[in-house]
């Protein structure tokens, strides 16, 4: 897994950034649902309301995850976007597919265990095919995998509203391209969780 979604000796090459993908294989069968959270989060509401999002999963959803709020995947999908004029892959919301951010994850472990589709994507052959299809060379660990999987099989994911993972990092904001950045970074919903990624300060 690491060879597809990290660089050698990179921060995200550590196994820690991949364990969410196969956690259902490790935990006992009496663990049914899990919420995984980055350490750089600040809650402004009751975490039980986040757990309630499991009730909104459709029959096909196995993972709840929020969108990436910077144009990270606009860049990582550059070759694919160049080869597929008009694609929504890497485009900003509301109509684009900006990719996912794994700072807040809802895992339905039972569904992950039972999903033939999900489990079929964890083989070496499937990973090579998936990354090849999207001409993808990532470095962000599990969220790269979820992003690719979401492009191909969106039905597997329940998309959390931006207020449940309001990312504050602005490292991808470039002079002259502020209008592009703002399309990704904007969140007009009530913030339930602030995500201080890349050492961003909380408001």
Buried (B, 14 or more C-beta within 10 A) or exposed (E): BBEBBBEEEBEBBEEEBBEBBEBBEEEEEEEBBBBBBBEBBEEEEEEEEBEEBBEEBEEBBBBBBBBBBBBBBBEBBEEBBEEEEEBEBBBBBEEBBBBBBBBBBBBBBBBBBEBEEBBEBBEEEEBEEBBEEBBBEBBBBBBBBBBBBBBEBEEBBBBBBBBBBBBBBEEBBEEEEEEBBEBBBEBEEEBBBBBBBEEBEEE
